[in-house]
Amino acid sequence: MPSTILLLGKAEKNFQYVQKSLHEQSYRFHFIAADKIAQEAEQLPDAELIIIDTLPYDEAEFGQFYALQENPRYAHVPTLALVDENPPRLRYRLVNMGIHDYLTVPFHRLDLEVRCRNLLRLNGRSAADPETLPARTPAIHALQSLQQLYREMNQSIFQLDRNSFIKSVLAQIHQFSKAQITFLFDVREEQFLHLQHFLPAQLLSDEWRLDISDIPLLTKAVRLREPTILNNISADNPFVTQLNAYLNVRIRSFIIYPVVIQNHTRAVLCVLKSDQEKFSELHYLLVENFAHFLVHAHFLSHLRKETENQYDNQVWQFYFEYLDQVVNQLSFGILVISKELRVKYLNENAASLLSVSSKEALYKPLTEIMSEAAVTAVMKSAGESPLTFERPELELVDRNQKKRLVGFSVQEFTDQMSGEEG
């Protein structure tokens, strides 16, 4: 029975050369436009080989080729891509997407025939029953984790614990990038990074401060705000040398990603591999997307602090207004002065007895609202018990120009918040 080859592209005429080159072989061809995969996937026949024509597409449109690979019927089918010779990164991108092989255009028909035969032979050895294929790919698991983090982030800011949220984000990065070690450094000084979080948890017991002056890749991340991904690194790389000395682990691949907030690098994320497996483009994209949550956590933390401060100010304002009303109803005059004998606070009753404005009297020397003799009498009674039955008295002239004999007591105090005495 002839093998079926699925042709995926934008225009069927582009595959005429492919069909002509393979006309002597016993193949059946079926064409489908890439933008119709989702609608027509169920009607497509089973295939032993997929050939993708990438020439009509921009690199930004390559993502639509994932649709067939995520379909259980075609996930195991070998794929051949026809790709422009330049730029070379297109081939690298396709291989990272899971494409089995590629041909750069122009190509000879014999090259096409050899590639097709080899891939069909590969399919004969590795084809699996679609029923046994895993229903969820790593990319789908990663998307589900992103959704979960969004749900956590969208809850009340008073329920979101910033530290726990950051640890959860790092755990997802560690898992989906298949890293052996993950670091999050805090940028507190221009030249030094301070280790804030790390995985695995038992890796380190001491704090770690890293000098970036001799490590160009970290300097690039902090000052230029640019990420780096490197595989198969030599042991004499400055960053690898520091890591190997501190961790006693041979680092072979790493991703360095700056966490940029308001045009400044606030943290640096380092994802490290010590095995032979390389970081792929998918790994980098996952790190990039999960790292956005570190930025959101920063803003949510500041929003929470600002909101709490606003609530605190409202509570204190209400408290003082309520206290003023209570004290005024009891006809007490309260005057607070600093050690330098300047007015810090006086309520309306005190202002009335002293015949001054409560606002205008603030921060003035006490001698401007009381006579020298009265000030001396007040200071002499400092430290006496306020429970004494016979209190000292002052003669004052109130706002109504009436003389009043006013009993008073003086109590020393310390403001616990500012440490100021009075």
C-alpha positions, 0 to 999 in steps of 0.5 A: 500500500503506498505511503501517504505524504501530507503537504503543509503550506500556503499554496499547493503549486509550491509542491509541484516540484516535490511531487514531480521529484517523487513521481517515480515512487509510489506515494499518495499526496494530500495538501492542506493550507497551514491556516486551516489545520485546526478546522480540517484536522479531523478530516485529514487522512493518516500520514507516514510523512509530513512535508512543510513548505516554510518559504511563504511564511515569516519567522513570526508565523512558524508557531502555527506549525505546532498544530499538527504536532500537538494532534495525537494522530500526527505527533509521531509522524516524521516531518521534513521542512523546506526552508530558505538557506538564509538566515541560518537561525530559521533551521535552528528554530525549526529543529527546536520546534521538533522538525525531524529534518530540513532541506535548504532551497534550492535543493536537488531532487535526489536529496529530497528522495533520500530524505523522504526514504530515511524519514519513512523508514524512521516512521516504520520503526518508531510509529506508535498507536495514537491511543498510547500517546500522552494526552498532555505535552510539556508545553500544555503543562507549562500553560496550565501552570501559567494559568494557575499563577495568574489565578494566584496573582489575581486574588486579593493583594492582602492574601498574596504572600510575595515570598511564597509566590516567588518561590512558586514561580521559581519552582515552575521555571526549575521544573519546565526548563529541566534545570539542575540549579536555579538562582534568583539574585537581588541587585542591591549594589551596582557591583554585587548580586545578593542571592535571594532564592535558590533551588534545590533548597538543600544546595546552600547554607550560607549567604552568597554575594557575587562580584560581577565586575569580572563576569561580563555576562552578569555585567551585561544583564545588570547594566545593559538589561540583556539576557544570555543563553549558552550551551556547551560552555567551556570550563574557563568561562568566568561565570562557570569558573565561579560557579564550579568553585563555589558549588563544586558542580560542572556547569555546562549550560545556562540561561541568564535573565535580567528582571527589569522593573521601570528600566532598571535591573532589580534581579537576575535569574540564573537557570543552570544545567550540569548534564549534557542536555541543552537549553532549547528555544522552548526552555528560554521562552518558558523562562521569559514568560515565567519571569514576568511574574517576578515583575508582577510580584514586585508591583503587587507588593508595593501596591499592598504597602501603599494600600495598607499605609492609606488604611493606616492613615485613615484609621489614625485620622479617625482615631485622633478626630474621635479622641479630640471629640471625647477630650473636648466633651470632658472639657480638658485642655491638652498641650504637648510640648517638646524638650525645646519647649515648642508646641507640638499639639494642643486641642481646641479646649487648650487653645480656647483657655490660652486665647490662641488658634490651635493651628497658628500656635503649632511649633511656636515657642511656649513663651509666645502663648504663655507668660514667662512666669506661667512657663516656669510654674509649668516646668517646676511641676514636671514629674509630680504625681498626677494623682495629687489631690491639690494640683497647681493652678495658673491664672489664664485669660481665655478667648472671651477675655475672662480670667480663669483659674486653671488646675494643671498637671505635667507628665513626661512622655516619649513618642514610641514611633519617632523616639522624641521626648517631651 
